[in-house]
Amino acid sequence: MDFALNEDQRRLRTEIIEFAQARLGEQAGANDREARFDRAGWDECARFGVLGWPFPAEYGGAGLDPLSCVVAFEALAYGCADNGLVFAINNHVWACAVYIAEHGTPQQRKQFLPGLIDGSTIGAHALTEPDVGSDALSVTTRAVEENGQYLLTGTKCFISNAPVADLFVVFAVTEPDAAPQERLSAFIVPASTPGVRVVREIGKAGLRGTPMGEVRFEDCVIPEDYLLGAAGGGYRLFTSAMEYERGFMFAAQVGALQRVMERSVAHASARRQFGRPIAAFQGVSHPIADMRVRLELARLLLYKVGWLKREGRMAMLEAAMLKLYASEGLVDSALAALQIHGARGYVEDQPIEREVRDALAGTVYGGTSEIQRNIIASLIGLPA
């Protein structure tokens, strides 16, 4: 097996890192403290083509193959210090736009993808409810068909990008008497639809540059041609798209793993105590060695997911393993980096404490670590 990037991928990675380091993340600390979405950074990414990397050129995208996509998103996360901005972008691409690209009708793709790609439309994914998280089949939001349209009613909670979103992919019950996996349908819902309201913004421990909110849908009239896929097919859409959310969104964790490791190497090499660099002490060097191991293994899993999708193969197991390993590995590396930096790692004016808070969310969104272990267990044949 050849694990080397080709020349185009190496050049792409270098260009993205240079762009991200030069144009993004300068206000990451302030954005975090003020829970502020970096719209200027979003627009920079849109102009650079980030939002269209996975999508066809006919809609304004770059048409990158899946393996090149994971390389690209890893490079973006490595180069951009604002994890909140990176997560907002990933959520937009992998939890909203990809649904329309993969499952939309030709008219839906023509109508919605260009704005999602050029950044003029911000997307969000609306599945989670106040009492519904990992148990997606327990959704209570309803969409009742009436005279060739749907009446959408319900509340979605913990929705990333919601306060700034222009477009939602919403999951609702349309077939209440059907089998559990055939009850849900997915809809494209513009935020301008009468009856759509973001009723509150939700503060978070980390990823504060990604706004989060609670969204209420009150008798929203949704045209039948905004139904995404077939009626009753929402759960199948959701499960198929989770390969992208878990497998591609977590390229960001791999990029962050490298950044955290390099910061720790630099600090341990420069910081002197007891007459020598602290890197000379095994209590410091060994945790950094563990960071390198985590980075290598997470990257191998990430690139395998990208390769499998490029080859048109399923990657459900590999995506779950990547999501589990990369998210927990980043938490471990960030906590180790905080310890290595000592007081400098704990104070607000240094980036390490923010890296710790931002890393914690990765073990929750996209399905908790416990859910990933359940998925892995079921896919290797263990009885439920």
N, C-alpha and C positions, 0 to 999 in steps of 0.2 A: 504494500500500500504506500502511496506517495502522499506524505503529510505536508509537503511544501506548497506554499501559495504560488500561483503562476505570476508572470510578470505584470499582467494587468491588475491582479488583486493586490500585489505589493505596491504598485503605483497608486492604486485607489486608496489603500490604507494610509500611505504617507500623505497624500493630498488631504484626506479627511482630518487626520491628526493636526496637520499644519493649520487648516481652516479652523478647527475647533479651539485650538490653543490660542490662535490669534484673535478670533472674533466672538467667542462665547465664554461665559462663565466669569467674567470680570466682576460682576456684581452678585456672585453666588451667595456670599455671606449676607449681604443686605436683603437679597430676595428671600433667603431663609428666615431671617429675623422678622421681616415684614409680611411673610407669607404672600409674596408677590409673584405673579406669573410674569415671566420675562417675554413680553410680546415682541420686543425688538429682537431678542435672540431667536424667537420663533420665526420671525420674518427673515432673518439672516439664513436660517436653515432652509426655509422655503426657497429662497433665491438660489441657494447652493444646490438644491435638488433633493434634499434629504427625504422629504415627505413623499417623493415619487420613486424612490429607489426600487421598490419591488414591483411597480406597476407598469403596464404597457405604454409604449411611446405614443400610441394613438390618443391617449388621454393626458399626455404631458409628462409621463413618467420616464424612468431611465431603463426599465426592463432588465434590471440585474437578476441574474440567476440566484436561487436561494442560498448557495454557498457564498457567493460574493456579497449577498445581503447581510449575512451574519458577520462577515469580516468588516463590512462597512459600519454596521451598528455597534460593533465592539470598538472600532476605532473612534467613533463619535463619543462614546461614553468614556473612553480613556482620555480623550483630549479635552472634554468639557467638564469643568469642575462643578457645574450646576446639575446635580442629579435630578432635581425637580423638573427642570426643563427637559432633560433626556427622557424622563419617565412620561411626561406629558406627550412628547413626540411618539414614543413607543406605544402608548395607549391609543393615540389617534390612529396610528398606522395599523397595529396588529389586533386591536380590539374593536375597530370601527371600519376603517377603509377596506381592510382585507375582506370583510364580510361582503361588501358590495362588489369588490373585484372578483371574488370567487363565486358568489351566489346570485348576484344581481342580474336582472334582465339586460339586454343590450340598451334599452332606453334608460334604465336606472344607472347603468355605468356611464352612459353619455351625459346624463343630467347631473350626477353627483361627484363622480371621480375627479373631473378637472379642478373643481374648487378644493377638494380634499388634498389634491396633489400640489396646487399652487399656494396653499396655505390660507386662502381667503375664507375657507370653511374649516372650523375646528370640530373634530368628531369626538364622540363619547359613546361608551358602551353601558347600557342600562339593563342589567339583569338583577343585581342584588337589591333586596328589599329590607325594611327594618327587621323583619323576622325570618328572612330567607337569605342564607349565604351559600355554603357549599351544596346544600340540598336544592339544586336548581329546579327539580321537578315539583317543588312546593310553592312556586311562584303564585301569587294571588292577583296580580294585575290582570284585568280582563280586557279583551277586545271583542266586542259583539258585532257580528255582521248585520248590517241593515241597509237594504236597497243599494247594494254594490259598493258599500263603504264600511268602515269599522269605527265603532265608538270605543275609544281607549280610556280606561279609568284605572288609576292605581298610583302607588307611591314607590319610587326607587330611592335607595339610600346608599351612601358611601360611593357615589359616582364620580370617578376621577374625570377632570376637565369640565364637569357640569356647569360651574358658574360662568365659564367662557365659551361653552359649546354652542355651535350653530346647528348641529345635527346629532341626533341620537339614533343608535340601533337599539331598539326596545324589544324585550321579550315579554309576551303576555299570553294568557290562556285564551285560546279560541275554540277549543274542542273539549269542554269540561267533562263530557261523558266518555271520552276515548281512553285508551290505555295510557298510562302515565307518560310514556315517551312520545306520545302522539298528541298531547294536549296543547303544547306550546307552539306559537308562531312568532316570527321575527318581523319587525316593521322598521322602515326608515321614517323617522319623525323629525322634521325640521323644528328647531327651537322656536321659530316664529309661529308655529301652529297655535291657534287660539286654544287656551286651556292648559298649555305647558308653562309651568312655573318652577323656577328654582326657589324653594321656600326657605332655605338656609344654607350658608356655607359651613363647612365642618373643618375645624382646626385639627392638626395632626402633630405627632411627635417629630416626624421627619418628612422628607419629600415635600416640603412646604411650598416649593415653587410650582407644584402641580395643584391647582385648586380642586377642592372636593366639595360636593354638595348633595343635598336631598332634592329630588325632583318630583313634582306632583303633576299627574296627568288627569285633568278633570273634564270628562266628556269631550275628549279631543276627537274630532272627525278626521279620520285617516283614509285617504283614497285607496281603493282596492289595489291600484297599481303601485302603492308604496309597500305592499306586502313583499317581504324578502324571502324568496324561495316559495315552497308550497305551503298552504295552510296545514297546520299540524306538523310541519317539518322543522320547527324551531330548535328542538333539542338536538336533532342531527346536525344542523348548522353549527350550533354551539360546540358540540363535541369535536367536530372536524376542525373548527377554527382554533380550538384550544391547543392544537399542535403548534400553531403559529404563535399564540400568546405565550405559551410556556417555553417553546423552543427558540423563538426568535427574540422576544422581548428580553430574555435573560442573557442575551449578548451584552447588555449593559452591565450586568454583574461581572462578567469576565473582564470587560474594560476597566471597571472600578477595582477589581482584584489587582490588576497590574499597577494602577495608579497608587493604590494604598501600599503595595509592596515597595514600589520605587521611592515613595516618600519615606518609608521606614528605613530603607537602605541608606538613603542620603542622610537622614538624621543620625542613624547609628554610626555612620562613618565620620560625621563631623562633630558630634557631641562627645566630649572628653570628661571622664571622671577617673579618679585614682591614677592619673598620669597616662591614660591611654584611651583610645576610642571605645565607647561602650559596645561596639560591635565585636570587640575582642572577648567579651564575656559570653559564655554559652547560653546564659539566661536570656540574652538578647539575640544572638545569632541563630539559635535553634528555632525560635518562633518565626523569624524571617525566612529560614529555610522551609518551614511548613507553609508559609505564604506562597512560596515558589511552587511547591508541590500542588497546592490547591489550584493555583493559576493554570498549571500545565494540564491537570486532569479536567478541569472545567472547560478549558479551551478545546481539548480533544472531544469531549462530549458535544460541545457547541458545534464544532465543525462536522462531526458525524451527523448531527441533526440536519445541518445545511446540505450535506452531501446526499443524505437519504431523500430529502425533499427535491433536490435537483434531479435525482434519478427517478422521481415519481413514485417513491415508496413511502409506506406508512412510517411514522416516527413517534407514535404515541408513547411507547415505553421509553424511548431515548429522551423525548422531551420532558417526561416526568422525572427521569433521573437527573437530567440537566438542571431543571428547575429546583429540585431538592438539593442537589450538591452545590450548585453555584450560589444559591441564596444562603444556605447555612454556612458555606465556606466564606462568603463575604462577611457575614456577621463575625465569624471566628477571627478572620484576618483584621477586621476593623477594630475589634476589641483588643487584639494583640498589639496593633499599632498604637492604640491609646496608651497601653501599659508601657510600651517602649518609649513613647514621647513624654511620659510622666505628666507633670503639671501642664506642660505645653499641649498635651493631648486632650486635656480636660477643659481647658478654657475656651471661651467663645470666639476669641479673635484668631484662632487657628482652625484649620479645616478638619482635623481628625475627629473631634466630637460630632461634627455634622455628618461625617462619613458613617459613624456608628449609628446615629439616629436614622439616617437614610437607609442603611443596610437592613435594619430590622423589618421594614415593610415587605421585603422580598420573600420572607418566609410566610407571608399572609396572603398577599394579592395573587390572583391567578390560581387559587386553591392552596390552602395551608400545607405545611410540610406533612402533617398527618394525612391529609387527603392524597398527597403525592405517594406516600408510602402505601396507602390503600390501593391506588391505581397500579403501582408497581407489583404489589402482591397479587392482584387479580390477573395482571397480564402475564405473570410467570406461572399461573395455574393454581395458585392457592385458593381453596374454597372460601366463599364469603361467610 
